[in-house]
Amino acid sequence: MVRYGLWSIGKFSLALAAVACAGAPACRQAPESHSPPDIGGGYSVTDALGRQVAFTEPPRRIALSGKAVSMITNSLYMFPGAGRRIIATARTGEVLSNFISLIDPGIDEKPVLPEMVGPEQIAGQRPDAVILKSHLAHTVGRSLEILNIPVVYVDFETPDQYLRDLRTLGELLRQPERAAELIRYFQAAVQRVQNAVAGIDDAERRRVLLLYYSSSRGTSTLNVPPASWMQTVMTEMAGGTAVWREANPAKGWTQVSLEQIYAWDPDVIFVTSYSERSDAVAERIRADTNWHSVRALRNGSLHAFAGDFLSWDLPDPRWMLGLTWMAQKLYPDRFRQVDIIELARDFYRVAYGQDASFFDQQVRPALRGDLP
């Protein structure tokens, strides 16, 4: 069975090896990896589709749109000054504004594009660059390209895509050093987890089920992610065995029944929700007698997924926190020295340049899920 315990063994062996020399001068420079090629006075950016997108200068008017745009926005804001370049963005509910408004109050004064935006609405903002998820390349993206508006595609769906797309943003903003710094930070976090879970025998690995609780129009469902998505990859990187891996070859969440959960009978269940607090969902499950015969419930191993403004299982910069948190829940004896709250505090310092008082006053009250 394929595992990500070595973080995509073939593809990421070089990336993780870079952590070992992260403190060396040669590793800090890495000019050949992070400097976009010049194109006659300008430069080009390699996007998620492998396209070379040409620019004469760093874009000053960047528009963001599409579903799950918060993953792009929250990543872009890790680059100094990037927020000043955003002239329009889509927002889903209150998730984005609740966080970004704290570090950039001006975001609330910028135009809001609908999730299902048309090219004319984006073009009307007069952007000199548009960042979109790659699944929009054949729809709105193509129309923007016909209008000669540069489009840079990203994915931000898996750990490998995440590092690649961070490098792309660094190229776009002409901040390759910042991109390299962030990549090293994420790589080091992954390496710490991998070192801690190394050597766990297959028979000793915890059998894990991650469930997404969705409620719409009075109907509630329990869903599992595809094998290729961040949630599955994180589970296996954390040393768990994803019991649902073979059950969802689809490209999106797949609904599962309680009978199927009985059949899997996992050692540990993580439950997440994007419309309400995961701890509230976990409490309802614990109170439901239909669940009491499931091994994870009998063992007290049902965990509400941790989060703050966003759940830490999403392909947002916080996935690094989610990975460490999951591994600590699965193998607490191997993570006795890890203080997840201090790790989160450090994340906001490194990622967004925020001090401890910002974390204590703004982030800590927003923490949710199974956290200290």
C-alpha positions in Angstrom: 0.0 0.0 0.0 1.3 3.5 -0.9 2.0 5.6 2.1 3.1 9.2 2.5 5.0 8.5 5.7 8.1 9.5 3.8 6.2 12.4 2.1 5.9 11.0 -1.4 9.1 9.1 -1.2 10.3 9.6 -4.8 9.1 13.2 -5.4 10.0 14.7 -2.0 13.2 12.9 -1.0 15.2 15.9 -2.4 12.8 18.4 -0.8 13.1 16.9 2.6 16.9 16.4 2.3 17.1 20.2 2.0 16.0 20.5 5.6 19.1 18.8 6.8 21.2 21.6 5.3 18.7 24.4 5.9 21.2 26.3 8.1 24.1 26.1 5.6 24.8 29.2 3.5 24.5 27.2 0.3 21.1 26.0 1.2 19.9 29.5 2.2 20.8 30.9 -1.2 19.4 28.2 -3.6 19.4 30.7 -6.5 19.0 28.1 -9.2 15.8 26.8 -7.7 13.9 30.0 -6.9 14.9 32.6 -9.4 12.5 32.9 -12.3 14.1 33.4 -15.7 14.5 36.9 -17.2 12.7 37.5 -20.5 14.3 40.6 -22.0 14.0 43.0 -19.1 11.0 41.2 -17.5 10.6 37.7 -16.0 8.4 34.7 -16.2 6.5 32.6 -13.7 6.0 28.8 -13.9 2.5 28.1 -12.7 0.7 24.9 -11.6 0.0 23.9 -15.2 3.7 24.2 -16.2 3.0 27.4 -18.2 5.5 30.2 -18.5 3.6 33.4 -17.7 5.4 36.6 -18.7 5.6 39.8 -16.7 7.6 43.0 -17.3 7.4 43.9 -13.6 5.8 42.5 -10.5 2.0 43.0 -10.7 0.5 45.8 -8.8 -3.1 44.9 -9.2 -3.9 41.3 -8.4 -7.4 39.8 -8.5 -8.3 36.5 -6.8 -11.5 34.6 -7.4 -13.1 31.1 -7.5 -14.2 28.6 -4.9 -11.8 28.0 -2.0 -10.0 31.3 -2.7 -9.1 31.7 1.0 -6.4 29.1 0.5 -4.8 31.4 -2.1 -5.4 34.6 -0.1 -4.0 33.2 3.2 -0.9 32.0 1.4 -0.4 35.2 -0.5 -0.5 37.2 2.7 2.6 35.4 4.0 4.6 37.5 1.5 5.3 41.1 2.8 3.3 43.7 1.0 1.3 41.3 -1.0 -2.0 42.5 0.6 -1.5 45.9 -0.9 -1.4 44.4 -4.4 -4.8 42.6 -4.0 -7.5 44.8 -5.6 -10.4 42.3 -5.5 -11.0 38.9 -4.0 -13.9 36.4 -3.5 -14.9 35.6 0.1 -16.8 32.5 1.3 -18.9 33.3 4.4 -17.0 35.0 7.2 -14.0 32.7 7.1 -11.7 35.0 5.1 -12.7 38.4 6.5 -12.5 37.2 10.1 -8.8 36.4 9.7 -7.4 38.7 7.0 -9.2 41.7 8.4 -7.2 41.4 11.6 -3.9 41.8 9.7 -5.2 44.0 6.9 -8.2 46.1 7.8 -8.2 47.5 4.3 -9.4 44.2 2.8 -12.9 45.0 3.7 -12.9 48.1 1.5 -11.9 46.1 -1.6 -14.4 44.8 -4.2 -15.8 41.3 -3.5 -16.1 39.0 -6.5 -18.7 36.2 -6.4 -17.4 32.6 -6.3 -18.9 31.8 -9.7 -17.5 34.9 -11.3 -17.5 35.7 -15.0 -14.4 37.0 -16.9 -16.1 40.4 -17.5 -16.4 40.9 -13.7 -12.8 40.2 -13.2 -11.6 42.2 -16.2 -13.7 45.2 -14.9 -11.3 45.5 -11.9 -8.4 46.1 -14.4 -6.0 43.6 -12.9 -2.5 43.1 -14.3 -2.5 39.5 -12.9 -5.2 37.1 -11.8 -4.5 34.1 -9.6 -6.9 31.1 -10.0 -7.1 27.5 -9.0 -6.1 25.4 -12.0 -9.5 23.7 -12.3 -10.7 27.0 -13.7 -8.2 27.0 -16.6 -10.7 25.9 -19.2 -13.5 28.2 -18.2 -13.0 31.7 -16.8 -9.2 31.4 -17.0 -9.3 30.8 -20.8 -11.6 33.8 -21.3 -9.2 36.1 -19.3 -6.3 34.9 -21.4 -8.2 35.8 -24.5 -8.5 39.3 -23.1 -4.7 39.3 -22.6 -5.0 39.4 -18.8 -2.1 37.3 -17.3 -3.4 34.3 -15.3 -1.3 32.4 -12.9 -2.7 29.0 -11.9 -2.1 27.3 -8.5 -3.5 24.2 -6.8 -2.8 24.3 -3.1 -4.4 20.9 -2.6 -1.6 18.6 -1.4 1.7 19.1 0.5 3.8 18.8 -2.7 1.5 21.2 -4.6 1.7 23.5 -1.6 5.4 23.9 -1.7 5.4 24.3 -5.5 2.7 26.9 -5.4 4.5 28.9 -2.7 7.5 29.0 -5.0 5.3 30.3 -7.8 3.9 33.1 -5.6 7.5 34.0 -4.7 8.4 34.2 -8.4 5.3 36.3 -9.1 6.0 38.8 -6.4 9.8 38.7 -7.0 10.3 37.4 -3.4 12.1 34.1 -4.0 14.0 34.4 -0.7 10.7 34.7 1.3 9.3 31.7 -0.6 12.5 29.7 0.2 12.2 30.7 3.9 8.6 29.5 4.0 9.3 26.3 2.2 12.1 25.4 4.7 9.8 26.2 7.6 7.1 23.8 6.3 9.7 21.1 5.4 11.2 21.3 8.8 7.8 20.8 10.4 7.1 17.8 8.3 10.6 16.3 9.0 10.0 16.6 12.8 6.8 14.6 12.5 8.4 12.0 10.3 11.3 11.6 12.6 8.9 11.1 15.5 6.8 8.4 13.8 9.7 6.7 12.1 10.0 3.0 12.8 6.3 2.3 13.7 5.6 -1.2 12.5 2.6 -1.7 10.2 0.9 -3.7 12.8 1.2 -0.9 15.3 -0.1 1.9 13.2 -3.4 3.4 14.3 -6.3 2.7 12.0 -7.8 6.1 11.3 -11.0 7.5 9.9 -11.4 11.1 9.0 -14.9 12.3 8.6 -16.3 15.6 7.2 -19.6 16.4 8.7 -21.8 18.4 6.3 -25.2 19.8 6.9 -27.3 21.5 4.2 -31.0 22.2 4.0 -31.7 20.1 7.0 -29.8 17.0 5.8 -26.6 15.9 7.5 -24.0 13.6 5.9 -20.7 12.1 6.8 -18.1 12.1 4.1 -14.5 10.8 3.5 -11.9 12.5 1.2 -10.3 11.1 -1.9 -6.9 9.3 -1.5 -5.1 12.2 -3.1 -6.4 15.0 -1.0 -4.7 16.8 1.8 -6.7 15.1 4.6 -5.7 11.6 3.5 -2.1 12.5 2.9 -1.9 14.2 6.3 -3.3 11.1 8.0 -0.7 8.9 6.5 2.2 11.4 7.0 1.1 11.4 10.7 1.7 7.7 10.9 -1.9 6.5 10.6 -3.5 4.0 8.3 -6.4 5.7 6.4 -9.1 3.0 6.5 -11.1 4.7 3.8 -8.3 5.0 1.2 -9.6 2.3 -1.1 -13.2 3.3 -0.7 -13.0 6.7 -2.4 -11.4 6.8 -5.8 -13.5 9.9 -6.6 -12.3 13.5 -7.0 -14.4 14.8 -4.2 -15.9 14.0 -0.8 -17.8 10.7 -0.7 -20.7 10.1 1.6 -20.4 7.1 3.9 -23.0 5.3 6.1 -22.7 4.4 9.8 -22.8 0.7 8.6 -19.6 1.3 6.7 -18.1 3.0 9.7 -19.0 -0.2 11.7 -17.2 -2.3 9.1 -14.1 -0.2 9.3 -14.2 0.0 13.1 -11.3 2.4 13.3 -9.0 2.9 16.3 -9.3 6.7 16.0 -11.8 9.0 14.4 -11.2 12.6 13.5 -14.3 14.7 12.7 -14.2 18.0 10.9 -16.8 20.5 9.8 -16.5 23.7 7.8 -19.9 25.2 8.7 -19.9 24.8 12.5 -17.5 24.0 15.3 -16.0 20.5 15.0 -16.2 20.1 18.8 -20.0 20.5 18.7 -20.3 17.8 16.0 -18.1 15.5 18.1 -20.3 16.0 21.1 -23.4 15.0 19.2 -21.7 11.9 18.0 -20.6 11.0 21.5 -24.2 11.4 22.7 -25.6 9.2 20.0 -25.9 5.6 21.3 -25.8 4.3 17.7 -22.0 5.1 17.8 -21.2 3.6 21.1 -20.1 0.2 19.7 -17.5 1.7 17.4 -14.0 1.0 18.6 -12.9 4.7 18.5 -15.8 5.7 20.7 -15.3 2.9 23.2 -11.6 3.9 23.5 -12.3 7.6 23.9 -10.5 8.3 20.6 -13.0 10.5 18.8 -11.3 13.9 18.2 -12.8 17.1 17.0 -10.3 18.5 14.4 -8.4 21.4 15.6 -8.6 24.8 14.0 -8.9 28.6 14.5 -10.3 30.8 11.7 -10.1 27.8 9.5 -9.9 24.1 10.2 -6.4 22.8 10.3 -7.2 19.9 7.9 -7.7 22.2 4.9 -5.0 22.9 2.3 -4.4 26.3 3.9 -1.0 27.3 5.5 -2.4 25.9 8.7 -2.1 22.3 7.4 1.3 22.2 9.0 -0.3 22.7 12.4 -2.9 20.1 11.6 -0.3 17.5 10.6 1.5 17.9 14.0 -1.7 17.9 15.9 -2.9 14.7 14.3 0.4 12.9 14.9 0.3 14.0 18.5 -3.2 12.6 18.9 -2.3 9.3 17.3 1.0 8.8 19.2 1.1 11.0 22.2 4.1 9.2 23.7 6.2 10.3 20.7 5.2 13.9 21.0 5.5 14.6 24.7 7.7 17.6 24.1 5.4 19.3 21.6 3.3 22.2 22.9 0.8 22.6 20.1 -0.3 26.0 21.3 3.3 27.3 21.3 3.7 25.8 17.8 0.6 27.7 16.6 2.0 30.9 18.2 5.3 30.4 16.3 3.4 29.7 13.1 1.7 33.1 13.2 5.0 34.8 13.9 6.8 33.1 10.9 3.9 33.1 8.5 2.3 36.4 9.2 4.8 38.4 11.2 2.5 38.6 14.2 3.8 38.8 17.8 2.7 36.8 20.8 0.2 39.4 21.9 -1.6 39.1 18.6 -1.9 35.4 19.0 -3.1 35.6 22.6 -5.6 38.3 21.9 -6.9 37.4 18.4 -6.1 33.8 17.6 -6.3 31.9 20.9 -10.0 32.9 21.5 -10.7 31.5 18.0 -9.2 28.1 18.7 -11.6 25.2 18.3 -11.5 21.4 18.3 -9.6 19.1 20.6 -7.0 21.5 21.8 -5.6 22.3 25.3 
